[in-house]
Amino acid sequence: MAEEQWRTRRSAVDTSLRTSAVWTAVRDLAERQQAALGRTLRVLDLGGGTGGLAVPLAELGHDVVVVDTSPDALASLSRRSGERGVADRVHAVQGDAESLASLTGVVGEEPFDLVCCHGTLEVVDDPRSTLAALAAVLAPGGHLSLVSAQRLAVVLARALAGQFAQAHEALTSVDGRWGAHDPLPRRFDADQLAAMVEQSGLTVDQVHGVRLFSDLVPSAFVDSEADRAALLQLEQAAASHPQFGFLGQLGTTVHVLAHRAPR
């Protein structure tokens, strides 16, 4: 594929305020793993839906199994992967975390080198058992990329919207919800999520907040490519600044990278 075509097809996941930071971390991790293993990766994307992450990974040459409960989402995934010319590397499976134990034969017989669980742990019935299931299908030396909603961001957002009772409820509730009409079943604190990953038998490598400012900034302030690029630079600088790590706790989501010990 020509460089110009590659840039055009990858621009959405690279530049979107919602996906850029996470995609950059996952892409870089996949590149390091591929270099270390000397081959492309076997990837599992639990709750991967229509393929926003799976298709770009397949475009890098990796084999990706997407497990999702929604047949409509998987149908969209199949269309998208076909349109992008990677249908042979994207495998759609209808199921959930309880289905994972049967997946090692979907693409070869080996466990997965990279497991992604983005925006899914908030809605599963049992987050701890889901993490255990993900760890169980991860190859020795393999990596987990976990993205989940974070509590303090919704506390701040509710307060700025003048919903002070809801902000207080989100701050003090066990599940990080702001009330009965909150669309999410739960949100996590970064330390809590990291501890859960460690309890599943994995070692946490990085924890950082994502979308620290972008969900709070009025859209009128980011209506140009230059504005979006500047905001992305600010997000990246704040998330990685050695003196202001606490800002990551204000991110709308938290991104945890972890690995399973090699043999």
N, C-alpha and C positions, 0 to 999 in steps of 0.2 A: 504494500500500500504506500502511495506517495506521501511525503511528509505533510503536504497541504491537506490531503484527504484525512490523514490521521488526526491532525489538529482540529479539523472541522467536526469530526465524529466524536472526539473526546471532549469538546469544549464544555458541554453541559455539566458533566460530572466534575470537571476540573475547576470551573469558575463559579458554580452555584454557591451562594452563601450558606445553603443548608448542607451541602455535601462536600465542599472542597477540602476542608481540613481533614475529615475522616478519610476521604478517598486518598489524599496524599499520604497519610500514615499507612493505610492498607497497601497501596501500590508500592511504597518504599519497602515495607515488610516483605511483600511477595517477591520483590526483586532480590532482596538479600537472601531469602530462602532458596529461590531458584539458583542463585549463584552458588550457595553452599551445597545444594543437592546435585547440581549439574543437570537438572531436568525441570520441566514444567511441573506445576503443583496439582494435587488433588484437593479441591476446595469444597467445603460444605457451607451453604448459606441457609440457615434456619430462619424461616419467615421472610425469605428473600422476595416474595411477591412477584412483581412484574419485571424484575431483573435489573434494577437501577445500579446494583453493585455487581451482580453476576455477569452481566453482558460485558462491561468494561474489563473484568478479569479474564473472561473468555477471549476478548480481543487481544489480550497479552499472551494468549496461547495456553492458558490453564484450563483444565477440565473442572467444571463446576456443577455440583448437584444442588438444586434449589428445592427445599422442602417447605411447603406452605399448605395451610388448610383450605385455601380458597381456590376452587377450580377456575373461576373467572380470572384471578390473578395469574395463575399458571398458563391459561390460554393466552393472555397478553404477553407473558414471558416468551412463549413459543413463537408468537408473531414477531416480537422484537428481536429475538435471537436469529430468526430466519432473515429478517430484513437486514440485519447487520452482518450476515454471513458467518455466524458462529453456532448455528444450530447443532452441529455435530459435537460441540464442546459444552453445551448447556443441557442438563438433564433435569426435567421437571418431575417431582414426586409429590403427590398429594399426601399429606400427613402432618404429624407434629413431633414434639420431642420424644414421645413414646415410640415413634417409628424409627428412631435413629439406629437402634441396635441392628436393624435388618439392612442397613444401607451399604455395608462394606462391599457388597457384590455389585452395586449399581455401576460403578466405573472401576473395573479391576477388582482385586481382592484385598487391597491394602487399605489401612485406615487413612484419615485425611491429614494432609500437611498443614492446612489452614482451615479453621472453622470460624465463620462469621455469624454473629447473632446481633443484628442491629434493629432497635426499635421493637423487640419481641419480648424481652424478659418482663416488661411492664404488664403484659396482658396474658401470660401463661398462667395456668392454675397453680403451679408450684415452682417458683423460680429456682429453689435449691436443687430440686430433682432435675430440672432442665439443665442446669449447669453441670450436674453430675453426668447426665447423658451426653452432653457435649464433650466433656473431658474424656469420657470412655471411648469415643470414636476418634480421638486425636492421636496421631502417631507420636511415638517418642521423639522429642525434639520439635514437635509441631507447635503451632501458635494459635491462640484464640484472639479474635477481635470482637469486643463486646461494647455496644453502644446502647445506653438506656437513659430515660428521662431523669432529670435531677431536681431535687426538691427546692433548693433555694431560689432557683430561677423563677418558679411559679409563685413563690412568696413575694418576690420583688415585683413581678408582673401584676399580680392581683393588687398589691398596695398602690402601684402607680396608676392603676385603673380606678382607684377609689374604693375598691372592694376590701376594706380593712378586716372585716370579720372572716372573709374567705382566706386572706393572707395569713391571719392568725391560725386558722384551722389547718392550713397546709404546713405551717411551721411546726405545729405541735402534734399533729396526728401521726399515728404509727406508720401509715402508708403514704404520707406525703400528699394526700388529696385535699382539695379545698372545699369539698362538700359533696352532697349526694348527687349533684348533677355534673360533677367532674367526669369528663369522658375517659380518663385513664384509671385503671384499677389501682395503680400504685406508682410511686416515684421513689428513687433511691438517693441516699447520700453517697458521696464518692468513697469514703472510708468503709461504709457498710458494704458497698458493691465489691470493693477490693477484697474485703474479708471473706465474702461469700465465694469469690473465685478461688482464693487460697484454700478454703475448706473443701473445694471440689478436687483438690490435689494438684492444682497448677500453681506456678510461680508468677506473680505479677511483675511486669517489667516497667510499665508506664501507666499513669492515670492522669488524664487531663480533661479539662472542661472544653466543650465545643459550643460555639455560638454564644459567646459572652455578651456581645453587644447587638448583634444583627437582628435579634427578635425584638429588641427594644427601640431600635432606631426607626423613626417614621420613614415609610417607603419613599416619600418625596426627596429624602436626602441621599438616596442611592439609586437614582434613575439613570445614571450613566455608567458606562464600563469603568471609567476612571474612579468614580465614587465606590463602586463595588470592589475594585482592586485595592483601594486605600483602606476600606473597611476590613477586607480579608487580611491585609498586612497588619492592621491593628489587632485583629483577633489572634493571629499567629504570635505576634510579639507579646501580647498579654498572657497568652496561655503558656508560653515558654520562658517568661521572665523569671530569673532565679530568685528575685526578692519579692515577687508578688504572686506566688503560687496560689495564694488563697483566692485570687480572682477566678480561678478555674471552678471553684464551688458555685459560682454564679452562672455558669454555662447552662443553657437549656438542656443539654445532654452531657453525659460524661462518657469518655472513651477509655476503656481499659484494654491494654494489650498484655497478654500473659503467654506462658509457654509450658509445655509438659517436659519434664526432665528427660534428656536423652538416655538411652540404655548405656 
